[in-house]
Every structure is written in C-alpha cells, then in structure tokens.
C-alpha cells in the first residue's frame, strides 16, 4: 500500500478539483422519467444503518489513507489463474497507464465466482505500479441465485431502485480530471458518452472524495436495455466504495455535494418487505444493501425478467440452434442476464443428454446389426436387415463412416417445438 495525504497531486493521481469543495446539498430527486415519486420519507435511523454511517464518519478525506495495490486485494496466484483461464479480462487504457479488470462472459457461464472474479467488475489499476485507481462494487446477485449471500427475511436493510442502464465507474485521470469507465472498458460507447456528459455537466461543480470510487447508472435513449426512460440523459449516482477498505459508502454520504441525480430510496425495511412489494410500472426491481454484512442482492420484478428474456430472444429453440450449429453457448449467450444462465444451462444439459442418448442408441443398433450379418456383407444385405428400423438413414450414415453427419442429423430430430428468436446485442456493461 501507499500512504496518500489529503489532496495529494503526486503524479497527477489525486489532484484536487479546480472549483474547490462544494458544501453538502440535499439529495436531488429523480425526475419522473426515471421513476421518482412522492412516496414516504425514508427513515435511516435504524441501528444497523446508523452503525454503517458511523463507520464512515472519518472517511471524509481529512486524514492520510493507504492506497492499496492490486496484490493487496487478493492472492496473485489466484488472479493469474483467473486471467489465464479467461475468467477475467484485462484491458489497457488508450492514453493512460491504466488497466481495467472485469469478469468475463465465460466466468458467468461457468459460474467461476471467487474473491478475484467478484472484485473485478470494472476495477481500475495503474499498469506500472498496480495501485488501485478505482474500486467499484463487488459483483452481486439476485437474491434467489445460489451465489447470493444468505440474508434473513427480517434483517434491517437499505433499499434502492435497480436502474436499467450501464454501470459507470468514475476514475481520476493523470491530469487531475475525471472520466467514466464501464465495467469492462475505458472506451466503450457508454463510457465515452458518460465521460463527455460528466465533463460538460459536472466537472468543476463538486469535488469528489479522492478515497472513494463513485458509481453511476448510465442512462440515455440509445443505451436502452428494456425499460423506457424516454429522453432521459443522466448519470444517476448509485453510491460509492471506499478504495482502501472496499466498504460500501452509504448513498446519503456519497451524494453529499453531488450536483446531479441520485438513485431513489424506498421505505422498505426488510428483505421480506421488498420481495412482497407490488410491482412498479416501468421498473426493473430493487437493490438491497445489508449494512451489517455490507452485502448487496438484487430483487428483480418478474415482468422485467419476462421482458428481458423476450428482448434477448432466449428460448429453448435458440439454445438448440446454438448446440446444433456446434457453437459455444457461453459465447453466444454472453449478453443474456446472469439470472437466466441457470435456466440456459439446464436446457443445454437436457438437450445434450437427449442428443447423447439418441446417438448412443443408434450406435448400439448399428453394432447389433453388424454382429448379425456375415463377414463381408454388402449394402443390400444391410438394407434388408434394417428394413424395419426407424433409424435407417442414420444407420447408413454410420455404415459409410459418416459419424459426424449422423450426430448432426440427430440434432435435427430433437429440435424443440415453438418459435425461437435471435439473441440481440445487449451491452455487456449493463447490470
């Protein structure tokens, strides 16, 4: 770790904003386009929530702090294994000596979650020293997924809106300014759009705490995933993460001085209340933060999940199309929401099992027929022997040594009924 004095501009890394500090401002309500309403005031005085606020009483940039390196976050051998196995991607910044680390579609498909892959969700480090430049939220899951933490139904929680855009990670540049990355790229379309908006609308209007990484939802019409936000073009503040500890910063503290929109809070006090809440119009669901363990889960509305599946064209027939073409489902379905991956793997396994079962049955029948025929039999004798078989064309393919064609023909025989749809291109930076 490296000790960083407040306001240090060493190497341009933590240069203070030219405008100076902005005094704390009241939260800016969301516009109607992004779901804000005139609901009841949110009570933040519960014991678990209050203790979470007290944990950050000193994290205001007034004291020196230790800037961690990549090697401080997790074991290097595990990190190298994750990169080598294709579970974590590492991309260079086009202009700065920065790297961005992100879990890959292969990681999601194979379920390779560990302390490295969970942390690499837009993690930014210096390429030369490994110092952590930006540290986003750890990957979190829908509350029903097996990877999700086990939360008590009546534990005290903080509940926020689950916006439907792309995750934006604010990071400082060597020149002392700020830019926005998405969780996998410094230069994606969403990152470029968000960086330009930040520079035009917010630069110089506030001073971010240099020891915190601020996280945003990137929302604009061309980045629509499922929900319709109309003409909204915003960076919606989701919260922040304390760089040296990796702890979540309460959103009310993170938004102090922020001159833009912040995520909507809800009065639900427990996970039970969230799950039992009535669906909202044009909404994805909720993000639930458990202050006691500093863990998050998502609770997505069923109507949103249904719409997302329609948008991405995820159907049993499409799974079959991928397998019949010999393609890798983990690559083809990389843009599908991770909540669907268990469903996808279930259908993949069922189709593969049926294909294997049928192929093995044809091979056994072929071997039985060949055992009954005399040595040196001809095609006429073979045809007579299989005249009552339901697999005549497949058996002749095996006779001609065309095993792969036989297996391809079996795929055609197990094609699911119903219409399928092509998987549309959805941003891998969403969620």
Buried (B, 14 or more C-beta within 10 A) or exposed (E): EBEBEBEBEEEEBBBBBEEEEBEEEEBBEBBEBBBBEEEEEBEBEBEBBBEBBEBBEEBEBEEEBBBBBBEEBBEEEEBEBBBEBBBBBBBEBEEBBBBBBBBBBBBBBBBBBBBBBBBBBBBBBBEEEBBBBBBBBBBBBBBEBEEBEEBEEEBBBBBBBBBBBBBBBBBBBBEBBBBBBBBBBBBBBBBBBBBEBBBEEBBEEBBBBBBBBBBBBBBBEEBBBBBEBEEBBBBBBBBBBBBBBBBBBBBBBBBBBBEBBBBBBBEBBBBBBBBEBEEBEBBBBBBBBBBBEBBBBBBBBEBBBEBBBEBBBBBBBBBBBBBBEEEEBBEBBBBBBBBBBEBBBEBBEBBEEBBEEBBEEBBEBBEEBBEEEEEEBEEEBBEEBBEEBEBEEBBBBBBEEBEEBBBBBBBEEBBBEEEBBEBEEBBBBBB
